[in-house]
Amino acid sequence: MGNGNDWFASPTTAFLLGMGVYVLLLGIIYFQNRLLKKAIRRNKNALLFAVNLDLIAFLAFYHFIIAGQRLFPDSTALVALFSVLLYFLGLYTYHVSAYECIPAGARGAVRSAWDYGFTQLRLVIPFAIPFLLFSLIFDLAKLYPSAELQKVFFLQEDSLIGTVILFVITVLFLVLIMLFFPPLIQAIWKCKPIRDSVLLDRLENLCRKANFKHAGMKTWTVMDHAYTAGIIGILPKFRYVMFTKRLLNDFSPETIEAILAHEIGHSYRKHLLIYPIIILGMVVCTGLFSLFFMETIDEYFILQDLLHPTPAWKVLYPFSIFVPYAIIIAIYFRLVFGYFSRLFERQADLHVFELGVPPEHMQQALDDLGRKTGNTHFHPSWHHHSIHERMEFLDRASADSSVVTKHHRRVKRDLGIYLLFLLSACVLLVSSLIPDTPPFQQFNKLTMESSRKISDWFSADLHKQLVEQYVKKYQLQGNKERISGALKQSIQDYAATSLEGVVEFISAKNLFTKGELAASAKMMNATWKTFDMSLATPEILEEFSLLTEEIIQEYPGEESQHLEQTYQKAIQRWQQTLKS
């Protein structure tokens, strides 16, 4: 099924249309914030989430429906950079127009809407850099003279070697990003050293006690308005501990020390290394969806386009893929990632017991956080547990030390179960790349059969309608069961939908094999009439001609005479095409 890129003949037209829609979207974002001032004050994050969805939907429309990126040279990096700039400009418009609606205490140290917009962008810019660098790597790979390597790197041929090479490059790239990216992040975020020497000495003493090494303790300037802390980086030489100014100013040294113990707990339990594995599960889930359901989606739109030809199917097709992926990602983050995040947060809370920090200090930090954010103790959190639940859990752990041990065992058990499912899913995905290699052969057979059954069940009615349409359209006569079976088999062949007339050719071939010669002659006659001879290669012409001659030889009836006349005219058209 096409992605709709051929719907607009002119790249310039598609680009201008895309920019027109984008300007309209920016206007909607701007005036929406002007009209919904109270909503922004109540729940700024919900509106920001909606704006993110709007921008992502626009980029999907721009790239997959109208293909506006065709105006650019053949550069993955340039297309990626332009898309990121469009996304950032949309976010900037939102933050600038929302500035006046945000309480002064939540704006941080910025003094104007423009500064506030840039500050918010600095928070997300680092996350776009790996994407842009990876796009640049693809562009550089195109310059390498080896055609074979490019086929492997860009997966132009379905091979295990190509997939493994691309996977290894991706993993190495991500490892390098995780190890060496933190210095760039703290530079973009304009992080500054903590100036309070007394507090700094206290925090450094805790780090020495925990044998926790780092490259510096910083203030998190891009989030001045928030109460938060965190660690970025894995290697001690490139690992930074960050606190927001508001947290340092409003919390006591004892509670800040407990917060640091919490962050050290994340590092001690290797959560920063485990999180990418949890996120990998999201990629695997989307891969499983493709493995089992992509054939169903493709076939559904192919059949609909054959039954009711209209450009609308090409417009809807990208959304039929994008929407399920978006739903899978949202559900995965909410349920799976959120579940492990809550487990890890409790592990980090419990680390105060490991370091000898009084748990009451951690509870006080949580209580202060709840009071300073508007008495949010009972507000649910999909990735942290509520503040009340965290404080209550520390109470139970203080009263019974086995609570700590049981929780750590639970995390290990659940991670083991998760890794088992992840490994099993990876086996199914790999089996599709090496279908002839035991024992993957059996797994591939199982997934293919399952995918085929799902597709047959979902599209059964469409198959029936299309078969009836062909029988009626071409007035096919003979054994109804054999004719229906041959037509259904032909429609299921995806090559049959690549060009107009190919469905008819494969139907003619299958009908001939089943002995339905009259029906085969009619379908071959339709092939010569509908196929665009300007697209015919010598190989295609030879295949068409051989089947035509076999039908004429085996079935010397009236339909064969019509077929022979059509055949001669088509050959003449092809010869004229060659001359022109």
C-alpha positions, 0 to 999 in steps of 0.5 A: 500500500502506498503512503500517499506520497504520490498524491501530490505531483509537485513537491513545491505544492506539498511543501506550501500546503504543509507550511500553510497548515503549520502556520494555522496550527501555530495560530491555534496554539497561540490563541488557544492559550489566550482563551484558556488562561484559567485552564493553564493556571490549573493544569499547564502540563495537560495543555502542553501534552495536547500541544505535543500531540498536535505537533506530532500529528502535524509532522505525521501529516507532513511526512507521510501523507503529503510528503512535503520533505521532497522539496529538500535534497536527499538528506536525512539530516536536513529533513530531520533538522527541519522537522525538529525546528518545526517542532521546537517553534511550536513548543516555543509558541506555546510557552511564550503565549502561556507565559502571562497565564503562569503564576510568577512563582512558577516562572523561575528567574526569567523576566520576559515571555521570550526568555521563558520560551527559550528556557523551556526549549533548552530543557528539551534541546539535548534530547533532539541532538542524538536524533540529529546525529544519528540522521547525520550518520545515515547521510555520511553512510551514503557517501561511502563508495561500497554499494553492498555496504549501503544495501546492508546499512539501509536494509535495502535487502531483508537480511539478518546481517543488515539488521545485526549491523544496524542494531550494533551501530545503534547500540554503540551510538546509544552507549556513547551517548549515555557515557559522554553526553552529560557534559553537553547536557549540563552545558546547554542547561547552564548548570552552575556549581552549588555555592553553599559550602556548608551544604556542599561539604555535607553532601560530599561527606554522604557521597564519600560514605556511599563511595559515590563518585561524580564530576560535580554537584550543580544547580538545575537552572532550566527548572528554577521553578520546580522542586526536583533533583537528579543524576545524569551520566553513568561514568563517574568522570561524566556524572553530575548531581543536579538540584533546582535552585528552588529546592536548595532554597526551600528545603532544609540541609537534612532533607536535601541530604535525604534527597541525595541519598535517594538519587545515589540509590538510583545509581547504586541499583543501576537504574540508569542502565536498566531503564534503556532495557525497559524502553527496549521492550516498547520497541519490541512490542511495536515490532510484535505488532508489525509481525502479527498485524501489519499484513492485516492492515496492508491487506485491508487497505489494498482490498478497500482500494481495489473495491472502492478506488479513492485517494482517501485510502492512501491518506488514511493508511499512514494513520492506520499505522501511526495510531496503533503505534502511538497507542502501544507506546502510550499503554507501554509507558503507562503500564510497564515503564510506569510499573518499574519506575514505581518499583525503582523509586521505592528502591531509591527511597529505601537507600536511606537505610543503606547509608544510615540517613534517618528515614524521618529526613526522607519522609520530611522531604516528601512532606515538604514537597507535598505542602509546597506543591499545594498539599499534593500528598494524595495525588496519584502518580503513575511513575512515583506512587503518591507522596502519602504512599511513599511516606507510609512505605518508609514507616513500614520499612522502619518498623520491619526491616524485612520490608526492605529485603522483600522489596528488593527481591520483588524487583529482581523477580519482576525484572527476571520475568520481564527479561524472559518475556523480552527474550521470547519476543526477540526470538520471534522477531529474529525468526522472521529474519532467518526463517530457514534456520533451525530452530527459528524456522518453527517460530517463523512458521508459527508467526506467519500462520498466525498473521495469515489467520488474523488477516483472513478473519479480518478481511474475509468479507472484503475478499468475498466482495472483491471475488464477486466483483471480479466474477461479475465484472469479467463475466467469469463462467465455470466451476464457481469454487475453483474460480473463487479460490483462484481469485482469492489466492491472486488477491492475497498475493501482494505483488498483485496490487503493485500495478493496475493489470497485475491482479488480472494477470496473476488471476489468469495464471491461477485460473489456468493452473486450476483448469478454468481456461475460459475464465483464464482467457478473459482475465488475460484479455483484461490484463493486456487491456489494463496494463500500462505497456510503457512500464513493461520490461522485456521480462514482464512482456515475456511472462505475459506472452508465454501465458497468453500463448499457452492459453490460446493453444490449450483453449481454442475458443471464442475467448482465445480469439479475442485474447489473441487480437488484444495481445497483438494490439498490446504488442504494437503499443509496446513497440510504439512506446519503445520507438518514442 
